[in-house]
Amino acid sequence: MTDAARWRVLALLAAAEVLGMSLWFSASAVAGQYRALWGLTPGEAAWLTTVVQLGFVVGTAGAALLNLADVLPSRWYFAGSALLGAAANAALIGVGGYADALVLRFLTGLCLAGVYPPAMKMAATWFREDRGLAIGTIVGALTVGKAVPYLVRSAEVSAVTPVLLLSSAGAAVAALLVAVGYRDGPHEFPRRPFSWRLVATVGRHRETRLATGGYLGHMWELYAVWTWVPAFLTASAAARAVKGDAVAPELVYLVAFGAIAIGGLGALWGGWAARRSGYAAVVIQAMTVSAFCCLAAGLFYGQSLWLLAPFVLVWGFFVVADSAQFSAMVTEAAPRHAVGTALTLQTSLGFLLTMVTIQLVPAVVEAAGWRLAFPLLALGPAAGIAAIRRLVRVRRTSP
């Protein structure tokens, strides 16, 4: 193996993640059109994203129980999942109604369980010393991928079909890239499968509980922000237009793209900073900034885009900067024989929790307006910071 070879593989996987993960928010980016078409409430429209989370949880848990990542060759597992996800997403174009759309979005999330976690393992087989940086790169790439539908929407604000077709085409290209260009690296990732028998072991292990608690605080905020900041920007622009300062819809969607995509740089920063300062310092810093953004968001509602855009870019940078570090913390904290189970539980619980806050935000907006939509999300980072600080104290006092 040459040093250049592993970086070429990482670049290929990163490109595949950008393209494949564009499926995640494809329907969310055009939720306004679906609301008008089917007469949906904001809460019903939110299920177009929420049900993707549910599908992803079912997919990751099922894959863990069946040990698919160990049974199937990595490149075929990724490629098959990406192709099936592309098909489910493209089928939305001719969908007959809301119920059918929810089924297709669930299937998309189910397929993405074979695109997101396996890519991190695939990158890990090529890296040992720089594994944290490699995984951070994959997380950064998938973050950019989730933002892509908003970039497409900024070019054609009224169209549904181009957003869906381009995201499906991207996922198909991702499948081709990995099927043709990827091979496993020389550093085999330790096989630590999920086991129901180890769930109690993980639950009783204090350090694992605290690391997972920090991750849950992070997830309480993350997907609710990604789902609803574009709608917040749209509503803010509408409020601004009432004052006579109209903003082009294309520009609003471009800022929405930037607010999510900049998290790719945040993830890279998190991996770099963790090497210098440690996982705990990075996650505490990132959650502190994002918590303050939750509390301050209402102050920027209806303000000029020159003020609002920098604010959401800072928020988008830090809201995901710590994401990969939580997985790294669990791999270090959990008992060696239970790491696979601990990671599966962490991921499943985290994505299940996102379903709560994705639905919570529109309920708050309906009751109290956009100015008070996000402060409740700050509870997650606050609880996460408390858990990680306690974890640091436990480790300092452990023999």
C-alpha positions, 0 to 999 in steps of 0.5 A: 500500500502506498500513501497516495493509494489510501488518499485516493480511496478516501477521495473516492469514498468521500465523493460517493458519500456526497452523491449517495447521501443527497437522498436524505433530504431530497423530499425535505427540500421540496416539502413546500410543494408537497404541502400544497399538493396534498394539503399537509400540515407542517407536522405532516410534512415533517414526517417526510424527513422523520420517517427517513430517520425511522427507516435508517434506524430499522436498517442499521439495527437489522444490519447489525443483527444480521452482521451484514457488514461482515457477511457481504463484501463492502463494495457490493453492500454499499453499491446495492444499498445506494442503487435501491435507495436511488430507485425508492427516491426516484419513485417519488416522482410518480407517487400517488399520495402522502401515504405512498410517499411515506413508505418510499421515504422509509425505504430510502432511509432503510437503504441509506443504512447501507451507505452511511455506516459502511463507508466509515468502516471502509475508510477505516480499512485504509487508515490506522494512525489517521483513522479519526481524520479519515472518518471525519472526512467521510462525515464531512462528505455525507454532510455536504451530500445532505445539503445538495438538494437545497443547492439544486432547489436554489437553481429551480425553486419551483421544481420537484422532479429535478431535485428528485432525479438529480439526487437519485442519479447521484446515488446511482453514480455513487454505487458505480464509483464504489463498485468499480473503484473500491477495494478493502484496505490492509487494516482489517477493522475488528469484528465486534458484532451486535449482541442482545446479550451485551445490551445489559453490559453496555447499559451498566457500564457508566463510561459508555452510558455517559458517552452515549448521553453526550451523543444523544444531547448532540442528536437532540439538536442536529437533525431538527436544525438541518430539517428546519433551518431552511424553513426558518430562512424562508419564513424569515425572508417572507417576514423581511419582504413584508417590510419592503426588503424582498429576498430572492428565493434562489438566494434563500435556498443557496444560504440553506445549502450553505448552512448544512454543507458548511458542516463538512468543514466543521467535521474536518475541523472536529477531527483535526482539533480532537488530535490536538485537544482530545475528544471531550474538549472538541465536543464540549466546545462545539455543543456550547456554540450550537446551544448558544445558536439555538438560544439566539436564533429568534433574535435573527428572525426577520433580519437582513440576510447579511446578518442571518446568513453568517449566523446560520453558517456558524451554527451549521459549522458547529452543530455537526463538528463533534459528530464523529468524535462521539463514535470515537469516544464510545469505541474507547469507553465501551468494554472491548468485547461490546464495542459493536453493540455499544455503537449500534445502540448509540446510533439507533437511540440517537436517530430515534431521538431525532424523530422527537425534535423534528416533530417538536419544532413545527409544533412550537412554531404553530403555537408560538412562532419562529422566534421561539422555535429553537430554544428548546433544542438547546436542552440537548447540547446542555445535557450533552455537555453535562454528560461529557464533563462527568465522563471526564471526571470519572476517567480522572478518578478511575484507577 
